[in-house]
Amino acid sequence: MRTKLEAVLHEVNQVLLGKEPQVRLALTCVLARGHLLVEDLPGMGKTTLSHALARVLGLSFQRIQFTSDLLPGDILGTSVFDRESSQFVFHPGPIFAELVLADEINRATPKSQSALLEAMEEGQVTIEGATRPLPDPFFVIATQNPVSSGGTFALPESQLDRFLMRLSLGYPARAAERALLLGEARREILPRLEPILDHSELAAIQALIPQVRASDALVDYVLRLVEATRSEPQFAWGLSPRASLALLAAARAWAFLANRDYVIPEDVQAVLPSVVGHRLRERADPAGHGGGSLVQWLLREVSAV
């Protein structure tokens, strides 16, 4: 299993050049059964990452392009009257896929954004009074451009909290961009990617993640991190219990990828910025996108022992 996970990382890194840490975090998010938010400028590889993960993990894939005129029914599906059977027939929307790319999610209105809330939290959707289960596994990768871009709607805190992690890919290093310029187009490489894991193997790995041992001392470290956000004056609000569960789950998955069956403080520190950065705000600027400086304060000031 671990050999196949390394193969997954290798294949995705062949497509998304020079982004090894971000690719490892994205796979960590999948193994921890979380959803991923990728925030960056257009053209940085957000969609490429989603396509590559879907192909190497053998997941069915749907892309939803979020726009200002997108309606919830365009995401979830709708019932259409069938003349031959004289009854309404449900036509599922693109949400009924194993990996859903919600592209430029912050360009849709809050009403359309909220169509993902039940799906991301409960793995099901309620449409026209009927509850319909989503595929298992079910994984959402949402991309968004910075809110400073025109025509965007900031995601509310309730929606942000549904994402286990938020990543930023950033500009590639010079060597990676040189290889990108001289190599094949990414759109030509993607179709050649073959599935490395099947559904049963992915499910088996995901089932192993909660078994990765976290000592009492390690759990106490997580608690100190969370409690600091609730008591220190620079935080607009503290991390929720869902955030602390997410932090421990991500740390377990990170440790598993490092070929360990136990969590160490460095695992928590490795995933902390991605797990809590989008959940924190500075008291002086509660409407801003801060969080990075608060995460650095946590890493610096909260003792791991």
C-alpha angles and dihedrals in degrees: 000000000000091000089055091049090054088050090052091053091046094051095048091047089055088062101035101047123209096004102104096138093049093046091051090050091049091052089046088056092053093048090050089053093243136135124246132222116197113194119188146111119290116278098029097116103267095133092041091056091052094049093047094050092049093052099046092044092048094237127153108247136211129175121208115194105211114216135164092261096049113125128206089246089059087061104036102031134242143236119255124195112247112209095201096055094029091226140096115267120202116232109198118228128226091275087081095083132099095239116028121190110207096195117204091352093179092063091070124081119262090254091061093041090055091059086080097054100086092038094054095044103039107017091240140083131217112220124175090344095308123109113221123189120232124224120282116257097040120178131171123204110188123188127199138177118230111285089239087074115099121261098024133132116212114237112248120241092254090059095043090053090060090066114085091201142014119204137184116205097198128189117321122249116260094256092049093048091048090054088048092053094047098040136071122297111268091233089062094050097048097068090054094059111110127208111264098181126041124211096266092050093049091048091049092052093047089052090054095055097077088051092063102112121247113188123221089253091053092049089049089055091053089049092051090052092050095043091052090060090053098048108031114092098227093067116088089207138350131254116272125235087256088059093052090050089049092050093052093044092051092047090052092051091047090051091049090053087051088058095251130126093206135057124240128191090257089064091056091047092050094057099032098091093050095043102044105020093088092044097057132077132180114246089231091055110024093162095052132093095247120132099113094084091044091053090051089051090053092049091049102040107032111080118229092210 
